[in-house]
């Protein structure tokens, strides 16, 4: 009997990806749960396992192919004698399992930014009401940017299925309609989000050039950051923290933490300091719902930590930072960073963050202006701490270890005065860490 292995759901809201690797070829004998291929999507590389024992009859994908949930990827022949000698179960005995626990196929998955329109026909562009023709009394959850695009292109938002919170329509949800609009007028539909691409000159006229296909991860990073920068009014506030005492504390406990299999860097201390400040300034741990004019405050503290990988910047999330000790945070960070660099983090570990820390101290450099990881409203960037001469209270000059800090925040939600207060308080916590933790 033949088993058709199709791409199962990757994660909630993700229904496509790139084939990162193919582990089998026709004629190979596989056991249940052996990896057939690996799929790269949403910043994670996830194996697709064999649903049963069998022999590979056909492999219908190759490395680099773009595939969607439900697409046929491998055909297996159940040959009992070739595998184990036991009677093979019927092909329909066990359905293909989702890649992430608890996830099931969804017919209403949102359309991703760089995928073609779904096979089912979309409402013709010409059938949409003219600008201003929508029923103004009907509540349509969509932000100003989405409404503006819809008005300009004549898209009926009542026909658009929103993928955001509570069905909110995002810019990405308009992509297939925009492509159809462009194609209907003889143009070429863009492959990315709804931002007009810049037409580049022919660089080869000035010298040798070479082109490389951008990875799925790089394209998603580019799209997300471009949208965040274009839609969120950023403010960046710079400061420095004297971490001489904090660095001494880290050094005191570094060996003890290493004995337990973790590495004690300054990052766990930064995470703890951030949680204290976030509890005192809850708007920095919030999100802004422009469609409803609401600020959503979160009573949990899941902080994303930017990790530099060979494939690009990935931001896994450390959950419940407020409930963990410095030792626990050090262990979690070591494990999460390692698996992120190996591309073994799950999609769920990349979601749900309430604030982001981007620590470039290990690489070097001073202040930099990080882009907010939307839908969060703030981000902290830290550079390498360096020894500097600092005037003490008694007028003497002392060598102190100073860390550059940059707070980026969404000016729609956070005023400059609150941004300054948050950063000043954070510096105070870092400079008096022991006293703060002890409750002084």
Buried (B, 14 or more C-beta within 10 A) or exposed (E): BEBBBBBBBBBBBBBBBBBBEBBBEEEBBBEEEBBBBBBBBBBBBBBBBBBBBBBBBEBBBEEEBBBBBEBEBBBBBBBBEEBEEEEBBEBEEEEBEBBBEEBEBEEEBBBBBBBBBEEEEEBEBEEBEEEEEBEEEEEBBBBEBBBEBBBEBBBBBEEBEBBBBEBBBBBBBBBBBBBBBBEEEEEEBBEBBBEEEEEEEEEEEEEEEEEEEEBBBBBBBBBBBBBBEEBBEBBBBBBBBBBBBBBEBBEEEBEEBEEEEBBBBBBBBBBBBBBBBBEEBEBBBBBBBBBBEEBEEBEEBBBBBBBBBEBBBBBBBBBEBBEBEBBBBBBBBBBBBEBBBEBEBBBBBBBEBBBBBBBBBEEEEBBBEBBBBBBBBBBBBBBBBBEEEBEEEEEEEEEBBBBBBBBBBBEEBBEEEBBEBBBEBBBBBBBBBEEBBEEE
